[in-house]
Amino acid sequence: MRTRVIPQQVIARKRDGHTLSAQELEGLLEDYLDGHVGDDQMAAFLMAVYFKGLDDEELDVLVEVMLHSGEVLDRGGAGAPRVDKHSTGGVGDKVSLVLAPLAAELGLVVPMMSGRGLGHTGGTLDKLESIPGFETRISLARFDRILGDVGCAMIGQTEEIAPLDRKLYALRDVTGTVPSLPLITASIMSKKLAESLDGLVLDVKVGEGAFLSRIEDARALARAMVGVGAARGLVVTAVLTAMDRPLGKTIGNALEVREAVDCLAGGGPGDLREVVTELAAEMSLAGGLVPDLGEGRGRAAEVLAGGGALARFERLVAAQGGTLALSGDGYGLPAAPVTRVVAANRTGVVARIDPHALGYGVIPMGGGRTRQDQEIDPRVGFELRVRVGDRVSRGDPLAVVHGASKDDLFIGARVIHEAVTVAGGSETAPLRLVLERVTA
């Protein structure tokens, strides 16, 4: 019988900056999974890790315990290359909704296991569940069937896959411990290693709207995840992309799905298409479908413009129980009952759009969580009408607030005026969308 650790002793040792033995860390994590360590104690441990970090050996233990707390998928017989993508999270980041069907249309198998919103960032699962009927909680057997039929499937963590990470993920969301390099690394890599992949592409966000605002920290996280994959024989490439402003024009679950469908139909905002194309090229390269990124970008852009990825997304939605009205206004997605146009209160140049303020601004409107058990309203959010560098006159529209009530409209208007800075001078040049790539 395993000897249980004394949780407060382990917490105190990490709080004081000591390196935990494998037995201490494994014991604490396994006791938490078994219910012998409470959320309050684990929250204290996560905060200690946030401030003191984990060394390479501790990180390896955390990844292994998370990975083997559940099942590892059986990839079945030989077939198309199995490649996935994961984002560290950003405001307006609806890339996965476009990228999964696009990569499948390019010839890859994409077993995408995603998460819910964390902190100020939206989650892919919450976006998908704004599609009427879409099921993200499905059995692994059904997941495998959809992969075989459609070439991609998009689900949340099941009871079988990394259940320890699922519990920690929800706890991190409400305890302010999301922006921790070792916790982010272990959370992402434990799920991805469980998918039995041939390759993995990571979208590591950098800027105010990301969990890591400094490029040095984003680079360190990318190297950590690439290293974890390399140590276990998985080819991992990380791409650092800008999150100093929202990606695309919409923030809010149903609004972002609508924008993703626009992109799959060959339209949508240019910054979203650029990031999607770059990541699709990286996935194609990781899967051995193209000899270089240049050809990968060309193929991805051609397929995205051709409409095949949209048809595949429609098949994916149907396979997972959802319905989309692609010929209808708004695609049959839930729409907010009230809207308000927020206008500029001065003439000038849009100098800044703060993604952090917009991400947190959705939460009091019901579009995000403050508790683990909280339901969210998929209808609410923001639709930007300006980009950084645009010149506006007093009274020109800055954004549209989509709310569930008149109170939401007042809340949203305050958020827009806080987030969108109109100045008399010139704007601060935004970061390049694609900053750099990190490989082993």
Helices and strands as residue ranges (DSSP letters): H 7-15, H 22-34, H 39-52, H 56-67, E 83-87, H 95-106, E 110-113, H 124-128, H 140-150, E 152-155, H 163-173, H 181-193, E 199-206, H 215-231, E 235-242, E 250-251, H 253-264, H 270-286, H 293-306, H 308-319, G 329-332, E 338-343, E 348-353, H 355-361, G 363-365, E 381-384, E 391-392, E 397-403, H 406-419, E 420-423, E 434-438
